[in-house]
Amino acid sequence: MAWFYALISVAAVSLISLVGVFTLPVKREKMEKILIYLVSLSAGTLLGDVFIHLIPEAYGFDVDPVSISLFILGGILFFFVLEKFIHWHHCHKVVCEKHPHPFSYTVLAGDSVHNFIDGMIIGASYLVSVPVGIATTIAVIFHEIPQEIGNFGSLVYGGFSRVKALFLNFVSALTAVAGVVLVLILGVNADSLINFLIPFAAGGFIYIASSDLIPELHKDTRLTRSAIQLATFAAGIAIMFILTFLEK
């Protein structure tokens, strides 16, 4: 029974990654104007997720606080090395559909880790009971919507076509299925893996938001556009904060 409900739940969560489909009718010129604001929304939701959800949850584990900090730093270092590797194998031509910005791949990697953790959390909650699993799934869905919108915008801004960005975002979302399957197979033995992955993902999100997304926002210094960037950045953080009340 837990397998059935958990797999249905994670399938529903994965479909949220296709939220960008609603932008397909939008004209290219108009889409290009709002992309940078989706990038700022993405940066805000990532950092809001880190400091409002992931880090407080990580420090709630029965784990040495210094170890949690080291896991966070490990996530930052891992994504630093990953992006270096991507740059080494990048052709360095002008950003376009055939040559996306390297940070697009880093965003995909970070999203994959996060979705894997979501899958593990959903699986673990169904091991407790079906009602707990359903409540956790609803919380994850609320959590995923703004983040997937921001991720989609970041991928398109980075050079992917909207269709390809939708496809890659969906593929990265499917790692949640792997997370569910792993937890249901391991059972309670998966707790130690979750204890490591949550602060590790927090470090990855800090790196992506601070090293990749925020520098893109600084490229446009016009007052009005900067003010809108600030507003959408703050909105991303505010959404993550509001979700703390909905998840209770």
HUKAMO-V718312 format. One record per pair of residues at least 4 apart in sequence whose ideal C-beta (glycine too) atoms are under 7 Angstrom apart, sorted by sequence separation. I is the first residue (numbers start at 1). J is the second residue. If there is no record, write none. Layout:
# HUKAMO-V718312
{{I | J} {I | J}}
This chain:
# HUKAMO-V718312
{{1 | 5} {2 | 6} {3 | 7} {4 | 8} {5 | 9} {6 | 10} {7 | 11} {8 | 12} {9 | 13} {10 | 14} {11 | 15} {26 | 30} {27 | 31} {28 | 32} {30 | 34} {31 | 35} {34 | 38} {35 | 39} {36 | 40} {37 | 41} {38 | 42} {39 | 43} {40 | 44} {41 | 45} {42 | 46} {43 | 47} {44 | 48} {45 | 49} {46 | 50} {47 | 51} {48 | 52} {49 | 53} {50 | 54} {51 | 55} {52 | 56} {53 | 57} {54 | 58} {55 | 59} {56 | 60} {63 | 67} {65 | 69} {66 | 70} {67 | 71} {68 | 72} {69 | 73} {70 | 74} {71 | 75} {72 | 76} {73 | 77} {74 | 78} {75 | 79} {76 | 80} {77 | 81} {78 | 82} {79 | 83} {80 | 84} {81 | 85} {82 | 86} {83 | 87} {84 | 88} {85 | 89} {86 | 90} {95 | 99} {100 | 104} {102 | 106} {103 | 107} {104 | 108} {105 | 109} {106 | 110} {107 | 111} {108 | 112} {109 | 113} {110 | 114} {111 | 115} {112 | 116} {113 | 117} {114 | 118} {115 | 119} {116 | 120} {117 | 121} {118 | 122} {119 | 123} {120 | 124} {121 | 125} {122 | 126} {123 | 127} {126 | 130} {128 | 132} {129 | 133} {130 | 134} {131 | 135} {132 | 136} {133 | 137} {134 | 138} {135 | 139} {136 | 140} {137 | 141} {138 | 142} {139 | 143} {140 | 144} {141 | 145} {143 | 147} {144 | 148} {145 | 149} {146 | 150} {147 | 151} {148 | 152} {149 | 153} {150 | 154} {151 | 155} {152 | 156} {153 | 157} {154 | 158} {156 | 160} {160 | 164} {161 | 165} {162 | 166} {163 | 167} {164 | 168} {165 | 169} {166 | 170} {167 | 171} {168 | 172} {169 | 173} {170 | 174} {175 | 179} {176 | 180} {177 | 181} {178 | 182} {179 | 183} {180 | 184} {181 | 185} {182 | 186} {186 | 190} {190 | 194} {191 | 195} {192 | 196} {193 | 197} {194 | 198} {196 | 200} {197 | 201} {198 | 202} {199 | 203} {200 | 204} {201 | 205} {202 | 206} {203 | 207} {204 | 208} {205 | 209} {206 | 210} {207 | 211} {208 | 212} {209 | 213} {210 | 214} {213 | 217} {214 | 218} {222 | 226} {223 | 227} {224 | 228} {225 | 229} {226 | 230} {227 | 231} {228 | 232} {229 | 233} {230 | 234} {231 | 235} {232 | 236} {234 | 238} {235 | 239} {236 | 240} {237 | 241} {238 | 242} {239 | 243} {242 | 246} {243 | 247} {26 | 31} {49 | 54} {50 | 55} {63 | 68} {94 | 99} {95 | 100} {155 | 160} {160 | 165} {208 | 213} {209 | 214} {220 | 225} {221 | 226} {59 | 65} {93 | 99} {95 | 101} {156 | 162} {220 | 226} {125 | 132} {126 | 133} {183 | 190} {23 | 31} {91 | 99} {125 | 133} {160 | 168} {182 | 190} {59 | 68} {156 | 165} {58 | 68} {155 | 165} {122 | 133} {125 | 136} {90 | 102} {217 | 229} {152 | 165} {155 | 168} {122 | 136} {155 | 169} {87 | 102} {121 | 136} {122 | 137} {86 | 102} {152 | 169} {122 | 140} {151 | 169} {83 | 102} {86 | 105} {86 | 106} {148 | 169} {118 | 140} {83 | 106} {82 | 106} {79 | 106} {82 | 109} {79 | 110} {111 | 151} {107 | 151} {107 | 154} {107 | 155} {104 | 154} {104 | 155} {104 | 158} {103 | 158} {104 | 159} {104 | 160} {119 | 175} {123 | 179} {101 | 158} {115 | 172} {119 | 176} {123 | 180} {100 | 158} {101 | 159} {115 | 173} {118 | 176} {119 | 177} {122 | 180} {100 | 159} {116 | 175} {119 | 178} {120 | 179} {124 | 183} {154 | 213} {99 | 159} {100 | 160} {108 | 168} {112 | 172} {115 | 175} {116 | 176} {119 | 179} {123 | 183} {127 | 187} {111 | 172} {115 | 176} {118 | 179} {119 | 180} {123 | 184} {97 | 159} {116 | 178} {117 | 179} {120 | 182} {95 | 158} {96 | 159} {97 | 160} {112 | 175} {116 | 179} {120 | 183} {95 | 159} {97 | 161} {108 | 172} {124 | 190} {120 | 190} {124 | 194} {120 | 194} {117 | 194} {117 | 197} {117 | 198} {117 | 201} {150 | 236} {114 | 201} {113 | 201} {146 | 236} {113 | 204} {146 | 239} {110 | 204} {110 | 205} {49 | 147} {110 | 208} {143 | 243} {45 | 146} {107 | 208} {142 | 243} {45 | 147} {106 | 208} {142 | 246} {13 | 118} {41 | 146} {45 | 150} {106 | 212} {41 | 149} {42 | 150} {139 | 247} {10 | 119} {41 | 150} {42 | 151} {103 | 212} {38 | 149} {42 | 153} {10 | 122} {38 | 150} {41 | 153} {42 | 154} {9 | 122} {39 | 153} {38 | 153} {39 | 154} {6 | 122} {38 | 154} {6 | 123} {35 | 153} {39 | 157} {38 | 157} {6 | 126} {5 | 126} {35 | 156} {36 | 157} {35 | 157} {2 | 126} {9 | 133} {13 | 137} {75 | 199} {2 | 127} {5 | 130} {16 | 141} {71 | 196} {75 | 200} {79 | 204} {19 | 145} {74 | 200} {75 | 201} {78 | 204} {6 | 133} {13 | 140} {72 | 199} {75 | 202} {76 | 203} {80 | 207} {5 | 133} {9 | 137} {13 | 141} {16 | 144} {71 | 199} {75 | 203} {79 | 207} {1 | 130} {12 | 141} {16 | 145} {19 | 148} {71 | 200} {74 | 203} {75 | 204} {79 | 208} {19 | 149} {72 | 202} {73 | 203} {76 | 206} {13 | 144} {17 | 148} {68 | 199} {72 | 203} {76 | 207} {16 | 148} {20 | 152} {63 | 195} {71 | 203} {19 | 152} {61 | 195} {24 | 162} {23 | 162} {58 | 198} {57 | 198} {58 | 199} {20 | 162} {54 | 198} {58 | 202} {20 | 165} {21 | 166} {20 | 166} {54 | 201} {55 | 202} {18 | 166} {54 | 202} {20 | 169} {17 | 169} {18 | 170} {50 | 202} {17 | 170} {50 | 205} {14 | 170} {17 | 173} {49 | 205} {50 | 206} {14 | 173} {46 | 205} {14 | 174} {14 | 176} {46 | 208} {47 | 209} {13 | 176} {14 | 177} {46 | 209} {10 | 176} {43 | 209} {10 | 177} {10 | 180} {43 | 213} {42 | 213} {43 | 214} {7 | 180} {6 | 180} {39 | 213} {39 | 216} {40 | 217} {6 | 184} {39 | 217} {3 | 184} {36 | 217} {2 | 184} {36 | 220} {53 | 240} {44 | 232} {48 | 236} {52 | 240} {40 | 229} {44 | 233} {48 | 237} {52 | 241} {43 | 233} {44 | 234} {47 | 237} {37 | 228} {41 | 232} {44 | 235} {45 | 236} {48 | 239} {49 | 240} {37 | 229} {40 | 232} {44 | 236} {48 | 240} {52 | 244} {36 | 229} {40 | 233} {43 | 236} {44 | 237} {48 | 241} {41 | 235} {42 | 236} {45 | 239} {37 | 232} {41 | 236} {45 | 240}}
